Amino acid sequence: FIANSDSLDFLLKGLVKFTPISELNDPSELTSNVIFDQVRISLERLRRDGYTDEDMINLKRQENLFKRLAPDNQVFKVPDKKELATKTIRHPVYDQISELEKRLAETARIMSEKVGLFCLTLRYDSIPMWVHYAKRASGFIIEFNDLNNYFQGDNTGILYQPINVRYEKEYTGVTFETKSHESLFFSKFQDWAYEREVRIVVPLAECQEQLIDGNRIFLYQLPKSSIKRLILGWKMPDDEKKYIRNVVANLNDAVQVVESK
């Protein structure tokens, strides 16, 4: 959903905006990344029960994410065996819970600041979204072809792939549970479930940073062929419709332009 045609030149050339997490509009993004009660519960459980085979897969992905986003904040290299991982987390150093909480919070902050999110939806028929994001239906929707062709994922399980947002009744922060860091990127309160949001995460360092009207914008290049069509809002003025059709014809005439009712 797009509010106006200011960004149309960029979009038709395949340049899409990745938004820093701090600029998102869900109140859960304003909540602490680390909830200390949850941290202590997760640590007690893992020290008691130990790691599973699935945990080890997730730990390795987590380690790969650390290497990309917060290489200086990893305390231990992930062991090859779950027995050794369990022995490690039972080490007395993990008794220093206050220090661990500080390190966990700092790591979560660093990872959050290093990435941008490309926020999409599976819907084009949501009236609240037309109102909220598309200037009361006077804006438009840009529809993409299969983004899985361009974002195929990597060894972090997080970056470079479309992932559905999880809608939750209670916000859960980063803990010692091996998939909890996903909450930094893909968790929202259930009030937003109607949006059916899908997100793609990339490091901001791999985007093109531009200063537009005094604001830092992070752009990522996609092939022009990834853009399928524009759906114009039913309240868009006729002169705006004409302008958009002309821009499309000049910049990317393979894109279909349709009008909503």
Secondary structure, 3 states (H helix, E strand, C coil): CECCHHHHHHHHCCEEEEEEHHHCCCHHHHCCCCCHHHHHHHHHHHHHHCCCHHHHHHHHHHHHHHHHHCHHHCCCCCCCCHHHHHHHHCCHHHHCHHHHHHHHHHHHHHHHHCEEEEEEECCCCCHHHHHHHCCCCCCEEEEECCHHHCCCCCCCCCECCCEECEEECCCCCCCCCCCHHHHHHHEEEHHHHHHCEEEEEEEHHHCEEEEECCEEEEEEECCHHHEEEEEECCCCCHHHHHHHHHHHHHHCCCCEEEECC
